[in-house]
Amino acid sequence: MIAVTSANVLFTMVLPRRPFGIDRLSLWLNRLVLAAMSRVSRLVASYEAKDAVLSPAGPFALVLQLLVWAAGLTVGFGLLVAADGHSLRDGLLQAVTALFTVGAVHRGGPPVVSLDIAAGALWVVIVALQIAYLPTLYGAFSRREALVARLESRAGLPAWGPEVLIRHQLVGIVDAMPELYAAWEEWAADVAETHTTYPVLLLFRSPEPWYSWVVGLLAVLDAAAIHLAAAPSSASSHARLCLRMGFTLFDRIAAALGWQVDPDPDPEGPIRLPFDEYAHAIDKLAEAGFPLERTAEESWPDFRGWRVNYEPVAYRLADRLTAPPAPWSGSRQHMRGGAVLPRRPPQRQPGERSRRSHAIVTPAGRRARR
């Protein structure tokens, strides 16, 4: 028990690699916490309320993990003390008091000094590692959320791939798309490393209800796929690199969670996004004046060939984490209702106050319950 617990601590907080073997205990605890809180979230109606219920999942998982380690050490040292001539009850009592007092307090019969000191010292090391572990988690969380927050002005809330291209066209900044793709490529590489090394980060939700790193990445990948499929001559090479790193991130997270992933999907295989929705998005791009070079029918095979690489894992992850119900992000088993379209702020010039639209200020909560 002591060896197994110590090894799990080591692999979880010290060894920087994807969980495997004994350190998958942390994944099971994360799933338990997420499943329990997801069931509770079904009792509330609006998405904002569900997000509030699910927001403590990450901290709860960390506390549960610490309690499981304490229980494992208590049982292990309690059995060793009991083997020294104590009853099992006295052994467990002496182990738990020694664990939390660094061996300074002895309860449950004559003390076994060496085991008491060992229990207390080991627990001090675990607590010290946990203290150093938290800044690492929150540093990775902050880096993840910084770029997600910046996406609001480019993709709306919730984020949607076609909206990324439409907004850039409407404000005349299509030339900034290569920079966007490059930033998200670098971001995806960082998230792939941190979120497979520390899977508990998957349970940490964005500070704002309608922000989501899963939906944000999916929107950027869809924008890049549409750009390459429908306007290939104007698409930057960064779009292709962003797509590659994006679905590599999804695949690595799926592998860390133990999900089966097709490493080489058929580019002509089916996807869950209907062609009608894609064609409607292409029409919206044309209305906005985006420089399209292909029709929906002509660009669909290339778009589908890109999306088949990341759609299955993205949909499953968005459902598992109860991400915002954005368009083109799949269904949510713990939510009622369909997707919510992103709100676009009005475009006004000085002297146009009379044209102000009051629909823009509709509360998000009301919209979320549709």
C-alpha positions in Angstrom: 0.0 0.0 0.0 2.8 2.4 0.9 4.7 1.6 -2.3 1.7 1.9 -4.5 0.7 5.2 -3.0 4.2 6.7 -3.1 4.5 5.6 -6.8 1.2 7.2 -7.7 2.4 10.5 -6.0 5.7 10.4 -7.9 4.1 9.7 -11.3 1.3 12.2 -10.8 3.2 15.2 -9.6 6.9 14.7 -10.5 7.2 12.6 -13.7 6.3 14.8 -16.7 4.7 12.3 -19.1 1.4 10.9 -20.1 -0.3 8.8 -17.4 0.2 5.0 -17.7 0.1 2.1 -15.3 -0.3 2.9 -11.7 -0.6 6.7 -12.2 -3.9 6.1 -14.0 -5.5 6.1 -10.5 -5.7 9.9 -10.8 -7.7 9.6 -14.1 -10.2 7.3 -12.4 -10.7 9.8 -9.6 -11.1 12.6 -12.1 -13.8 10.6 -13.9 -15.6 9.9 -10.7 -15.7 13.6 -9.7 -16.7 14.7 -13.2 -19.5 12.1 -13.5 -20.9 13.0 -10.1 -20.9 16.7 -10.7 -22.3 16.3 -14.3 -25.3 14.4 -12.8 -25.9 17.2 -10.3 -25.7 19.8 -13.1 -28.7 18.1 -14.8 -30.9 19.5 -12.1 -30.4 23.1 -13.3 -31.8 24.5 -16.6 -29.6 27.3 -17.9 -26.1 26.7 -19.2 -24.7 29.4 -16.8 -26.0 27.5 -13.8 -24.6 24.2 -15.1 -21.2 25.9 -15.6 -21.4 27.2 -12.0 -22.1 23.6 -10.7 -19.2 22.1 -12.7 -16.6 24.8 -12.0 -15.4 23.3 -8.7 -14.7 19.9 -10.3 -10.9 20.6 -10.7 -10.3 21.6 -7.1 -12.6 18.8 -5.8 -10.5 16.3 -7.8 -7.3 17.6 -6.3 -8.7 17.3 -2.7 -10.0 13.8 -3.4 -6.7 12.8 -4.7 -4.9 14.0 -1.6 -7.4 12.2 0.6 -6.9 9.0 -1.3 -3.2 9.3 -0.8 -3.7 9.9 2.9 -6.0 6.9 3.2 -3.4 4.6 1.3 -0.6 5.6 3.6 -2.8 5.3 6.7 -3.8 1.7 5.8 -0.2 0.8 4.8 1.5 2.1 7.9 -1.5 0.9 10.1 -0.9 -2.7 8.8 2.8 -2.4 9.6 2.1 -1.2 13.1 -0.5 -4.0 13.6 2.2 -6.5 12.6 4.3 -5.3 15.5 1.9 -6.7 18.0 -0.9 -4.1 18.0 -4.5 -4.6 17.0 -5.6 -3.4 13.6 -7.6 -0.6 15.2 -4.7 0.6 17.3 -2.4 0.3 14.2 -4.6 2.5 12.1 -5.1 5.0 14.9 -1.4 5.3 15.5 -0.7 5.6 11.7 -3.3 8.4 11.2 -2.1 10.4 14.2 1.6 10.0 13.2 0.8 10.9 9.6 -0.7 14.3 10.3 1.6 15.2 13.2 4.9 14.3 11.6 5.3 11.5 14.2 5.0 13.8 17.2 1.8 12.2 18.5 1.3 8.5 19.3 -2.2 7.0 19.8 -3.2 3.4 19.8 -0.9 1.5 22.1 2.9 1.7 22.5 4.5 3.8 19.8 6.5 2.2 17.0 8.8 5.2 16.6 10.5 4.3 13.3 7.2 3.8 11.5 5.7 6.9 13.1 8.5 9.1 11.9 8.5 7.5 8.5 4.8 8.1 8.1 5.0 11.7 9.2 8.1 12.4 7.0 6.5 10.9 3.9 3.4 12.9 4.4 5.4 16.1 4.7 7.1 15.3 1.4 3.7 14.8 -0.3 2.3 18.1 1.0 5.5 19.9 -0.1 5.1 18.4 -3.6 1.4 19.4 -3.7 2.3 23.0 -2.8 4.8 23.1 -5.6 2.4 21.3 -7.9 -0.4 23.9 -7.7 1.6 26.8 -9.2 2.5 24.5 -12.2 -1.2 23.7 -12.7 -2.4 27.3 -12.5 0.5 28.5 -14.7 -0.7 26.1 -17.5 -4.3 27.1 -16.9 -3.5 30.8 -17.3 -1.6 30.3 -20.5 -4.5 28.2 -21.9 -7.1 30.8 -21.0 -5.3 33.9 -22.2 -5.6 33.0 -25.9 -9.2 31.6 -25.4 -10.2 35.0 -24.0 -8.7 36.8 -27.0 -10.8 34.7 -29.3 -14.0 36.4 -28.2 -13.6 39.4 -30.4 -12.6 37.2 -33.3 -15.2 34.3 -33.0 -18.0 35.5 -30.8 -19.5 33.7 -27.8 -19.7 30.8 -28.1 -17.0 30.5 -30.7 -17.9 29.2 -34.1 -15.6 28.5 -37.1 -17.4 30.4 -39.9 -17.9 33.4 -37.6 -14.1 33.7 -37.3 -13.8 34.2 -41.1 -16.9 36.4 -41.3 -15.7 38.8 -38.5 -12.3 39.1 -40.0 -13.8 40.0 -43.4 -16.4 42.5 -41.9 -13.7 44.5 -40.2 -11.1 44.2 -43.0 -8.5 42.2 -41.1 -8.3 39.0 -43.1 -4.6 39.7 -43.4 -4.3 38.9 -39.6 -5.5 35.3 -40.1 -1.9 33.9 -40.5 -1.0 35.4 -37.1 -4.1 33.8 -35.6 -3.3 30.4 -37.0 0.3 30.6 -35.8 -0.7 31.6 -32.3 -3.1 28.7 -32.0 -0.6 26.3 -33.4 1.9 27.3 -30.6 -1.0 27.2 -28.0 -2.0 23.7 -29.1 1.5 22.4 -28.6 1.6 23.8 -25.1 -1.8 22.5 -24.1 -0.9 19.0 -25.6 2.1 18.9 -23.3 0.4 20.2 -20.1 -3.0 18.6 -20.3 -1.6 15.1 -21.0 1.0 15.4 -18.2 -1.6 16.8 -15.8 -5.0 15.5 -16.9 -6.7 17.2 -13.9 -6.4 20.4 -15.9 -9.2 19.1 -18.2 -11.6 19.6 -15.2 -10.6 23.3 -14.7 -13.2 25.4 -16.6 -12.8 28.9 -18.0 -13.5 31.8 -15.7 -16.4 32.9 -18.0 -19.3 30.5 -18.6 -19.3 30.8 -22.4 -15.5 30.5 -22.8 -14.1 27.1 -23.6 -10.8 25.9 -24.8 -12.4 22.9 -26.6 -14.9 25.0 -28.4 -12.3 27.7 -29.2 -9.9 25.3 -30.7 -12.7 23.6 -32.7 -13.7 27.0 -34.1 -10.2 27.9 -35.1 -9.7 24.4 -36.8 -13.0 24.8 -38.6 -12.0 28.3 -39.8 -8.7 26.9 -41.1 -10.4 24.0 -42.8 -12.9 26.2 -44.5 -10.2 28.6 -45.5 -8.1 25.9 -47.1 -11.1 24.2 -48.7 -13.1 27.2 -50.0 -10.3 29.8 -50.6 -7.1 27.8 -51.0 -5.0 30.5 -52.8 -5.5 33.1 -50.0 -5.1 30.6 -47.1 -1.8 30.9 -45.3 0.5 27.9 -44.8 0.0 28.5 -41.1 -3.6 27.3 -41.5 -2.3 23.8 -42.4 0.2 23.8 -39.6 -2.5 24.9 -37.1 -4.8 22.1 -38.3 -2.1 19.5 -37.9 -1.2 20.6 -34.4 -4.8 21.0 -33.4 -5.9 17.4 -34.2 -2.6 16.2 -32.7 -3.6 17.8 -29.5 -7.0 16.1 -29.6 -5.5 12.8 -30.4 -2.9 13.0 -27.5 -5.6 13.9 -25.0 -7.8 11.0 -26.2 -4.8 8.7 -25.8 -4.1 10.0 -22.3 -7.8 9.3 -21.4 -7.7 5.8 -22.8 -10.0 6.5 -25.7 -9.7 4.6 -29.0 -8.6 6.9 -31.8 -8.2 6.2 -35.5 -4.6 7.3 -36.2 -5.2 7.5 -40.0 -8.9 8.3 -40.7 -10.2 8.0 -44.2 -10.4 11.5 -45.7 -13.5 10.4 -47.6 -15.1 9.0 -44.5 -18.4 10.4 -43.1 -18.5 13.2 -40.5 -21.4 14.1 -38.2 -21.7 17.7 -39.5 -24.4 17.8 -42.2 -23.5 19.2 -45.6 -26.6 21.5 -45.4 -25.1 23.3 -42.4 -21.8 23.7 -44.2 -23.5 25.0 -47.3 -25.4 27.5 -45.1 -22.1 28.7 -43.6 -20.6 29.2 -47.0 -23.6 31.3 -48.0 -23.0 33.5 -44.9 -19.4 33.9 -45.9 -20.4 35.0 -49.4 -22.9 37.5 -48.0 -20.1 39.0 -45.8 -17.9 39.3 -48.9 -15.3 36.7 -48.0 -13.2 36.0 -51.1 -14.4 32.5 -51.8 -13.0 30.5 -54.8 -15.1 27.4 -54.6 -18.8 26.6 -54.0 -20.0 24.6 -51.1 -20.2 21.5 -53.3 -16.7 21.9 -54.6 -15.1 22.6 -51.3 -17.0 20.0 -49.2 -14.7 17.1 -49.9 -11.6 19.0 -48.8 -13.3 20.4 -45.7 -14.6 16.9 -44.8 -11.1 15.5 -45.3 -9.7 17.9 -42.8 -12.6 17.6 -40.2 -12.6 13.9 -40.1 -9.2 14.1 -38.3 -10.5 16.1 -35.3 -14.3 15.9 -35.2 -14.8 12.6 -33.2 -12.5 13.5 -30.3 -13.6 17.2 -30.3 -17.3 16.2 -30.1 -16.7 13.6 -27.4 -14.5 15.9 -25.3 -17.0 18.8 -25.6 -19.8 16.4 -24.4 -17.7 14.9 -21.6 -16.7 18.4 -20.3 -20.2 19.9 -20.9 -18.7 22.7 -23.1 -20.8 25.6 -24.3 -23.4 24.5 -26.8 -21.8 26.1 -29.8 -22.7 25.4 -33.4 -20.8 22.5 -35.0 -19.7 21.1 -31.6 -22.0 18.1 -31.2 -24.7 17.3 -28.7 -24.5 17.4 -24.9 -26.0 14.5 -22.9 -26.4 16.7 -19.8 -28.1 19.6 -21.6 -31.5 20.2 -23.1 -31.9 22.3 -26.2 -29.7 22.8 -29.3 -26.8 25.0 -30.3 -26.6 28.7 -29.5 -25.4 31.0 -32.3 -22.7 33.6 -31.3 -23.8 37.2 -30.9 -22.2 39.7 -33.2 -21.8 43.3 -31.9 -23.4 46.0 -34.1 -21.2 47.9 -36.5 -21.9 51.6 -36.1 -20.2 54.8 -37.2 -20.3 58.2 -35.6 -23.7 59.8 -36.1 -25.5 56.5 -36.5 -27.0 56.3 -33.0 -30.5 56.0 -34.3 -29.6 52.6 -35.9 -28.6 51.0 -32.6 -30.0 47.5 -32.2 -31.5 46.6 -28.8 -31.4 42.9 -29.6 -27.7 42.8 -28.9 -28.3 43.3 -25.2 -30.5 40.3 -24.7 -29.3 38.5 -21.5 -27.2 35.4 -22.3 -29.1 33.3 -19.8 -32.4 33.8 -21.6 -30.7 32.8 -24.9 -29.1 29.8 -23.3 -32.4 28.2 -22.3 -33.8 28.0 -25.8 
